[in-house]
Amino acid sequence: MYEITDAQRATLPYSSICYVQCVWPDGFLTRASAVVVGPNDVLTAEHVVFDANHGGYALSITISPGADTYPAFDASLGSYSDVGVIFTRTANWDSDGDGLLTSAESQSDLALLGLRTPIGNVSGFTPVTPYAGDVSGTIDGYPARGTGLMEEAVMAQESPYWSVYNVDASLGPGASGSPLLQTVNGVTYVVGVLSAGDSALTFSTYAGLFGSNWQWVLDAMRADDGVMTGVQLPASSAFPGAATGVVTYLGTGLDIFRSTSLDETYLGRGGTDSVVFSGNRADYQLQHSGSDVLVDDSVAGRDGDDTLADMTHAVFADMNVNLRVGADSQSISAWDLKLLEDLYVGFFNRIPEADGLDYWIGQVRAGQSIVQVADNFYAAALQYPAQTGYSNSMTSADFVNLVYRSSLGRPDGADPQGLQFWVDALANGTSRGYVVDEIVQTALSLKGDATWGWVADLLDNKAAVAYRFAVQMGLGYNSPQDSIAHGIQIASAVTPTSTAEAIVLIGVPDTFSTLG
């Protein structure tokens, strides 16, 4: 084993061979190797980036092509952490769970990382080839026992049983994911990827790129091109081979992914990340699997069965689902949550959308009082006079009568005594937000009253539908106009004795609860 010189590292194929650093969900740190094989395509072993024993996919993956590691780390070609998608040959390379790699497991120990940055424009790339047969070539990578990018000349033997090469030499730990290289007619190709080796450093196994692996590599390299555009939109029918593996998209904190016919996994990793689906919300089944959300399309061949991990939204053609509002709703008291729902009814006589409710939950959690929130509601209502009926020019009496009609279900407005009481309060400087909050709470206090108890029942039923729609189901419409129009329609269908008609109007089976 010998070290590649600084001058060699600046040229292909060595400039395309990468030093890889990973940080895992359990805090573990690892080093490995990889090779750039296309404009944004980095080929490595699956176990380099996925390990169930360390929590699944690495939290961060840093790729440094043509680097030196000794005596000081030198990444003159840059370091890249913007992995947008990972194609893996299998869901889990360790099929028997023993933490070791058999030849059967090694043949599928492959991962293709699609970077958002066209790394190949900087490093160059070494092409892949589906060579089958014994290989006279070199093994190159960044073993921990080395002093940088190391190489050794080898004869690799094709296995008669599995799609792997067996090599009577080993670079050692740290070189996992590094390439087996073959030069033909002056052109160097990648023909295999280091998967496993023995502790004595006398033997290693490389996943071969021949057989079905070859189609998978080609398909994955085509499919990851979309991440360079900033929108994850692979051509859904262009990579049948990739469908035999696993597709995992990684968010950067503000991403819009688009589902395809493949079964995909989306990792949000903080921030605001959405997955867009083709059909209406009612076409999909949503369910929890631990902390993940599974989205299964009922229409065959359209969006497949996807897994959403740490994502904030699932967006459908007619509606969207806020995937965090359920957990967020538990960060404030149940009383404050109901008051927020009551304010939507009191001001607008409509059911809140999940995103709006989630925003106000955050404001309460940050320290705003319900009265302050109510004042902000009034300011927002003034922006949509046609929909809400509120305007800067309305009199105090008009305001009070509108609240009585909207929140209390009293079509004639306030009774003379109540009207005068609240008009006087407003004249004395009481805010309109405070008045709405007090009117609602006063009505709720009449629960069980022989004359006015029905008003409290009506408010409670509207709050129950609001909770079901916005919190349990996380629903919202895709435009403010639809949110207002449908929210009013649903709220108007609630009666003091029944929520059934309103629930029918929601139009989505209640098969999913964000509360888990």
KOLVEXMAR-294733 format. One line per field, with one value per residue (C-alpha): x, y, z; residue in three letters; residue number from 0. Coordinates in steps of 0.1 Angstrom, whole numbers, plus 5000, padded with zeros to 4 digits. Example, Ala and Ser with C-alpha at 12.3 -4.5 7.8 and 13.67 -1.06 7.14 Angstrom:
! KOLVEXMAR-294733
X = 5123,5137
Y = 4955,4989
Z = 5078,5071
aa = ALA,SER
i = 0,1
END
This chain:
! KOLVEXMAR-294733
X = 5000,5014,5003,4992,5012,5000,5005,4986,4957,4951,4944,4919,4910,4925,4908,4874,4881,4865,4872,4838,4829,4796,4778,4751,4719,4735,4764,4788,4814,4828,4851,4849,4856,4836,4841,4826,4811,4790,4782,4766,4769,4789,4791,4799,4788,4753,4768,4788,4756,4730,4734,4703,4725,4735,4699,4694,4708,4738,4727,4754,4776,4806,4824,4859,4872,4909,4917,4948,4946,4982,5000,4972,4938,4937,4905,4918,4889,4863,4840,4804,4775,4745,4734,4698,4690,4703,4696,4704,4703,4684,4664,4690,4724,4725,4697,4705,4711,4745,4765,4787,4786,4783,4790,4752,4748,4779,4766,4739,4760,4757,4746,4745,4744,4730,4745,4728,4762,4776,4807,4820,4826,4853,4867,4861,4845,4856,4831,4815,4814,4797,4828,4822,4852,4885,4900,4936,4935,4939,4920,4921,4907,4913,4921,4926,4960,4971,4988,4963,4948,4963,4965,4974,4976,4954,4939,4902,4883,4847,4826,4808,4779,4774,4778,4810,4848,4871,4905,4934,4943,4926,4931,4914,4888,4881,4883,4847,4829,4861,4864,4879,4895,4903,4921,4913,4928,4940,4906,4901,4867,4850,4840,4833,4828,4845,4820,4839,4873,4889,4905,4939,4938,4944,4910,4883,4850,4838,4802,4804,4786,4777,4744,4713,4735,4745,4710,4704,4735,4725,4690,4700,4725,4697,4672,4693,4698,4667,4682,4706,4677,4665,4633,4633,4614,4629,4613,4590,4590,4627,4644,4628,4660,4660,4626,4642,4661,4653,4651,4657,4655,4672,4660,4681,4655,4634,4626,4597,4598,4575,4564,4568,4556,4585,4582,4603,4615,4619,4640,4633,4661,4646,4631,4601,4599,4570,4562,4538,4514,4494,4459,4433,4437,4409,4429,4456,4458,4480,4492,4519,4549,4567,4577,4573,4542,4534,4515,4499,4483,4452,4458,4482,4513,4509,4527,4535,4539,4561,4576,4579,4604,4607,4587,4563,4537,4521,4506,4478,4459,4431,4444,4475,4483,4504,4523,4535,4504,4493,4526,4526,4491,4503,4528,4501,4472,4441,4421,4442,4440,4402,4401,4421,4396,4367,4383,4382,4345,4339,4356,4349,4324,4348,4369,4406,4431,4460,4487,4470,4461,4497,4510,4488,4498,4534,4524,4508,4537,4560,4540,4511,4479,4447,4435,4466,4459,4423,4434,4457,4427,4407,4436,4437,4399,4401,4423,4394,4363,4344,4348,4347,4323,4347,4358,4375,4344,4319,4303,4307,4271,4277,4307,4289,4260,4283,4300,4267,4256,4289,4299,4266,4244,4219,4208,4192,4224,4227,4198,4194,4209,4239,4245,4245,4269,4295,4291,4299,4329,4343,4337,4357,4387,4382,4398,4376,4397,4390,4352,4351,4370,4347,4315,4326,4336,4304,4284,4303,4295,4259,4263,4232,4211,4175,4173,4208,4226,4222,4246,4273,4265,4269,4303,4315,4304,4322,4353,4351,4349,4378,4399,4391,4399,4429,4446,4437,4437,4461,4441,4441,4432,4458,4446,4434,4402,4394,4403,4379,4351,4352,4359,4327,4307,4319,4312,4278,4268,4274,4242,4239,4230,4251,4284,4276,4269,4300,4322,4307,4317,4353,4353,4383,4380,4393,4419,4448,4456,4487,4486,4495
Y = 5000,5034,5070,5090,5121,5157,5161,5129,5139,5169,5146,5119,5094,5105,5139,5121,5098,5113,5114,5110,5121,5112,5123,5099,5104,5088,5112,5086,5099,5078,5082,5064,5068,5073,5083,5109,5091,5118,5155,5153,5116,5101,5063,5046,5017,5018,5011,5043,5064,5041,5020,5011,5006,5043,5056,5051,5076,5098,5132,5149,5136,5157,5147,5160,5149,5146,5154,5147,5137,5137,5155,5181,5178,5195,5197,5220,5209,5218,5199,5193,5185,5192,5157,5160,5123,5089,5059,5026,4992,4978,4991,4977,4962,4942,4918,4894,4921,4908,4940,4920,4917,4884,4882,4881,4913,4929,4926,4951,4973,5003,5039,5066,5101,5129,5163,5196,5210,5196,5184,5167,5202,5207,5172,5156,5121,5086,5067,5034,5003,4969,4947,4911,4889,4890,4925,4935,4970,4991,4997,5033,5050,5067,5039,5050,5033,5053,5087,5101,5087,5052,5028,4992,4971,4940,4911,4910,4877,4877,4856,4827,4830,4867,4900,4908,4908,4891,4907,4891,4925,4951,4988,4985,5004,5039,5028,5015,5028,5033,5022,4992,5007,4992,5009,4998,5015,5044,5051,5043,5030,5022,4985,4979,4995,4983,4967,4945,4931,4908,4921,4907,4931,4902,4900,4923,4922,4947,4951,4946,4970,4942,4922,4940,4964,4980,4990,5003,5025,5040,5046,5062,5085,5097,5101,5123,5150,5168,5178,5201,5223,5231,5211,5174,5163,5131,5117,5091,5066,5069,5046,5012,4998,5024,5012,4980,4999,5027,5064,5088,5126,5148,5183,5214,5232,5248,5222,5214,5177,5162,5126,5101,5066,5052,5044,5072,5084,5121,5133,5169,5175,5207,5238,5238,5209,5198,5169,5176,5148,5147,5138,5151,5144,5119,5097,5089,5071,5087,5068,5070,5047,5058,5094,5090,5095,5070,5083,5057,5066,5046,5052,5026,5039,5075,5085,5052,5046,5073,5078,5114,5118,5152,5169,5198,5194,5170,5190,5176,5190,5204,5205,5203,5186,5202,5173,5192,5210,5180,5180,5218,5218,5200,5228,5251,5244,5227,5257,5282,5259,5259,5297,5300,5278,5298,5331,5318,5311,5343,5366,5348,5320,5297,5266,5274,5259,5240,5264,5294,5277,5265,5300,5313,5283,5295,5331,5319,5297,5327,5347,5364,5365,5354,5390,5401,5373,5385,5420,5406,5386,5418,5435,5404,5405,5441,5429,5408,5430,5412,5378,5388,5418,5438,5473,5504,5524,5502,5516,5500,5489,5473,5455,5441,5429,5412,5393,5381,5369,5352,5337,5332,5322,5350,5363,5394,5404,5415,5422,5459,5455,5435,5459,5489,5472,5465,5497,5516,5493,5502,5539,5536,5522,5485,5468,5451,5419,5419,5424,5393,5372,5383,5377,5342,5333,5348,5326,5295,5302,5298,5260,5243,5275,5268,5299,5304,5270,5262,5290,5274,5240,5256,5271,5238,5219,5243,5241,5203,5204,5229,5206,5176,5195,5215,5196,5159,5159,5188,5201,5233,5245,5256,5293,5319,5323,5285,5285,5312,5300,5263,5272,5293,5266,5239,5261,5271,5234,5229,5230,5230,5193,5179,5181,5153,5176,5196,5165,5153,5186,5181,5153,5134,5101,5107,5079,5101,5119,5141,5133,5098
Z = 5000,4990,4993,4963,4959,4960,4923,4915,4938,4915,4885,4877,4889,4923,4924,4923,4952,4984,5021,5039,5074,5090,5121,5133,5153,5184,5183,5167,5142,5114,5084,5051,5014,4981,4945,4922,4892,4876,4877,4911,4917,4946,4948,4981,5003,5019,5053,5050,5052,5068,5100,5120,5151,5150,5144,5106,5081,5091,5103,5082,5054,5044,5012,5004,4970,4964,5000,5021,5057,5069,5085,5083,5066,5032,5012,4984,4961,4988,5012,5004,5027,5005,4998,4984,4977,4986,4965,4983,4968,4998,5028,5052,5042,5075,5066,5094,5120,5132,5122,5098,5060,5042,5005,4999,5018,5003,4967,4976,4999,4975,4978,4953,4968,4947,4957,4951,4940,4908,4926,4894,4878,4905,4911,4877,4878,4871,4849,4860,4839,4842,4838,4849,4853,4871,4873,4873,4888,4920,4952,4964,4995,5028,5054,5090,5090,5060,5056,5031,4999,4996,4967,4962,4930,4932,4912,4920,4914,4904,4928,4911,4935,4942,4924,4943,4937,4962,4967,4986,5001,5022,5027,5061,5081,5068,5032,5031,5001,4981,4945,4928,4896,4863,4834,4799,4768,4789,4805,4842,4853,4886,4887,4924,4958,4990,5013,5038,5049,5075,5106,5095,5065,5041,5023,5012,4993,4968,4956,4918,4894,4870,4868,4882,4901,4868,4858,4894,4892,4858,4869,4902,4884,4861,4889,4912,4886,4897,4931,4913,4902,4937,4933,4938,4907,4892,4861,4877,4848,4839,4864,4869,4884,4911,4921,4933,4960,4984,4976,5004,5000,5025,5034,5041,5062,5035,5008,4985,4974,4949,4953,4924,4916,4937,4974,4988,5022,5030,5059,5068,5092,5108,5093,5070,5045,5024,5001,4973,4961,4929,4942,4966,5004,5004,4980,5005,5038,5064,5095,5121,5123,5154,5148,5110,5089,5062,5032,5009,4976,4968,4931,4917,4899,4909,4942,4957,4995,5010,5045,5059,5087,5104,5077,5084,5056,5032,5003,4982,4952,4974,5009,5030,5063,5090,5105,5136,5149,5170,5190,5191,5205,5236,5243,5257,5281,5268,5280,5260,5229,5232,5236,5204,5186,5201,5189,5153,5157,5176,5151,5118,5125,5108,5115,5117,5093,5109,5099,5112,5145,5148,5144,5173,5194,5189,5199,5231,5239,5234,5260,5243,5263,5248,5248,5229,5204,5202,5193,5166,5153,5150,5130,5107,5103,5090,5061,5047,5051,5023,5040,5077,5077,5099,5087,5102,5095,5114,5145,5179,5177,5143,5157,5188,5167,5142,5170,5185,5150,5143,5176,5194,5165,5172,5138,5153,5170,5206,5230,5239,5274,5261,5232,5255,5279,5253,5234,5267,5273,5239,5245,5277,5259,5260,5229,5204,5208,5245,5239,5216,5241,5269,5249,5240,5276,5290,5266,5276,5312,5305,5298,5310,5313,5304,5281,5267,5273,5236,5228,5249,5233,5199,5207,5222,5191,5168,5189,5187,5149,5149,5170,5148,5116,5125,5154,5150,5112,5107,5077,5058,5023,4998,4995,5021,5001,5003,5040,5047,5024,5035,5071,5073,5055,5079,5110,5097,5095,5132,5154,5192,5191,5162,5144,5118,5088,5094,5096,5063,5047,5058,5032,5046,5066,5101,5099,5109,5141,5145,5182,5174
aa = MET,TYR,GLU,ILE,THR,ASP,ALA,GLN,ARG,ALA,THR,LEU,PRO,TYR,SER,SER,ILE,CYS,TYR,VAL,GLN,CYS,VAL,TRP,PRO,ASP,GLY,PHE,LEU,THR,ARG,ALA,SER,ALA,VAL,VAL,VAL,GLY,PRO,ASN,ASP,VAL,LEU,THR,ALA,GLU,HIS,VAL,VAL,PHE,ASP,ALA,ASN,HIS,GLY,GLY,TYR,ALA,LEU,SER,ILE,THR,ILE,SER,PRO,GLY,ALA,ASP,THR,TYR,PRO,ALA,PHE,ASP,ALA,SER,LEU,GLY,SER,TYR,SER,ASP,VAL,GLY,VAL,ILE,PHE,THR,ARG,THR,ALA,ASN,TRP,ASP,SER,ASP,GLY,ASP,GLY,LEU,LEU,THR,SER,ALA,GLU,SER,GLN,SER,ASP,LEU,ALA,LEU,LEU,GLY,LEU,ARG,THR,PRO,ILE,GLY,ASN,VAL,SER,GLY,PHE,THR,PRO,VAL,THR,PRO,TYR,ALA,GLY,ASP,VAL,SER,GLY,THR,ILE,ASP,GLY,TYR,PRO,ALA,ARG,GLY,THR,GLY,LEU,MET,GLU,GLU,ALA,VAL,MET,ALA,GLN,GLU,SER,PRO,TYR,TRP,SER,VAL,TYR,ASN,VAL,ASP,ALA,SER,LEU,GLY,PRO,GLY,ALA,SER,GLY,SER,PRO,LEU,LEU,GLN,THR,VAL,ASN,GLY,VAL,THR,TYR,VAL,VAL,GLY,VAL,LEU,SER,ALA,GLY,ASP,SER,ALA,LEU,THR,PHE,SER,THR,TYR,ALA,GLY,LEU,PHE,GLY,SER,ASN,TRP,GLN,TRP,VAL,LEU,ASP,ALA,MET,ARG,ALA,ASP,ASP,GLY,VAL,MET,THR,GLY,VAL,GLN,LEU,PRO,ALA,SER,SER,ALA,PHE,PRO,GLY,ALA,ALA,THR,GLY,VAL,VAL,THR,TYR,LEU,GLY,THR,GLY,LEU,ASP,ILE,PHE,ARG,SER,THR,SER,LEU,ASP,GLU,THR,TYR,LEU,GLY,ARG,GLY,GLY,THR,ASP,SER,VAL,VAL,PHE,SER,GLY,ASN,ARG,ALA,ASP,TYR,GLN,LEU,GLN,HIS,SER,GLY,SER,ASP,VAL,LEU,VAL,ASP,ASP,SER,VAL,ALA,GLY,ARG,ASP,GLY,ASP,ASP,THR,LEU,ALA,ASP,MET,THR,HIS,ALA,VAL,PHE,ALA,ASP,MET,ASN,VAL,ASN,LEU,ARG,VAL,GLY,ALA,ASP,SER,GLN,SER,ILE,SER,ALA,TRP,ASP,LEU,LYS,LEU,LEU,GLU,ASP,LEU,TYR,VAL,GLY,PHE,PHE,ASN,ARG,ILE,PRO,GLU,ALA,ASP,GLY,LEU,ASP,TYR,TRP,ILE,GLY,GLN,VAL,ARG,ALA,GLY,GLN,SER,ILE,VAL,GLN,VAL,ALA,ASP,ASN,PHE,TYR,ALA,ALA,ALA,LEU,GLN,TYR,PRO,ALA,GLN,THR,GLY,TYR,SER,ASN,SER,MET,THR,SER,ALA,ASP,PHE,VAL,ASN,LEU,VAL,TYR,ARG,SER,SER,LEU,GLY,ARG,PRO,ASP,GLY,ALA,ASP,PRO,GLN,GLY,LEU,GLN,PHE,TRP,VAL,ASP,ALA,LEU,ALA,ASN,GLY,THR,SER,ARG,GLY,TYR,VAL,VAL,ASP,GLU,ILE,VAL,GLN,THR,ALA,LEU,SER,LEU,LYS,GLY,ASP,ALA,THR,TRP,GLY,TRP,VAL,ALA,ASP,LEU,LEU,ASP,ASN,LYS,ALA,ALA,VAL,ALA,TYR,ARG,PHE,ALA,VAL,GLN,MET,GLY,LEU,GLY,TYR,ASN,SER,PRO,GLN,ASP,SER,ILE,ALA,HIS,GLY,ILE,GLN,ILE,ALA,SER,ALA,VAL,THR,PRO,THR,SER,THR,ALA,GLU,ALA,ILE,VAL,LEU,ILE,GLY,VAL,PRO,ASP,THR,PHE,SER,THR,LEU,GLY
i = 0,1,2,3,4,5,6,7,8,9,10,11,12,13,14,15,16,17,18,19,20,21,22,23,24,25,26,27,28,29,30,31,32,33,34,35,36,37,38,39,40,41,42,43,44,45,46,47,48,49,50,51,52,53,54,55,56,57,58,59,60,61,62,63,64,65,66,67,68,69,70,71,72,73,74,75,76,77,78,79,80,81,82,83,84,85,86,87,88,89,90,91,92,93,94,95,96,97,98,99,100,101,102,103,104,105,106,107,108,109,110,111,112,113,114,115,116,117,118,119,120,121,122,123,124,125,126,127,128,129,130,131,132,133,134,135,136,137,138,139,140,141,142,143,144,145,146,147,148,149,150,151,152,153,154,155,156,157,158,159,160,161,162,163,164,165,166,167,168,169,170,171,172,173,174,175,176,177,178,179,180,181,182,183,184,185,186,187,188,189,190,191,192,193,194,195,196,197,198,199,200,201,202,203,204,205,206,207,208,209,210,211,212,213,214,215,216,217,218,219,220,221,222,223,224,225,226,227,228,229,230,231,232,233,234,235,236,237,238,239,240,241,242,243,244,245,246,247,248,249,250,251,252,253,254,255,256,257,258,259,260,261,262,263,264,265,266,267,268,269,270,271,272,273,274,275,276,277,278,279,280,281,282,283,284,285,286,287,288,289,290,291,292,293,294,295,296,297,298,299,300,301,302,303,304,305,306,307,308,309,310,311,312,313,314,315,316,317,318,319,320,321,322,323,324,325,326,327,328,329,330,331,332,333,334,335,336,337,338,339,340,341,342,343,344,345,346,347,348,349,350,351,352,353,354,355,356,357,358,359,360,361,362,363,364,365,366,367,368,369,370,371,372,373,374,375,376,377,378,379,380,381,382,383,384,385,386,387,388,389,390,391,392,393,394,395,396,397,398,399,400,401,402,403,404,405,406,407,408,409,410,411,412,413,414,415,416,417,418,419,420,421,422,423,424,425,426,427,428,429,430,431,432,433,434,435,436,437,438,439,440,441,442,443,444,445,446,447,448,449,450,451,452,453,454,455,456,457,458,459,460,461,462,463,464,465,466,467,468,469,470,471,472,473,474,475,476,477,478,479,480,481,482,483,484,485,486,487,488,489,490,491,492,493,494,495,496,497,498,499,500,501,502,503,504,505,506,507,508,509,510,511,512,513,514,515
END
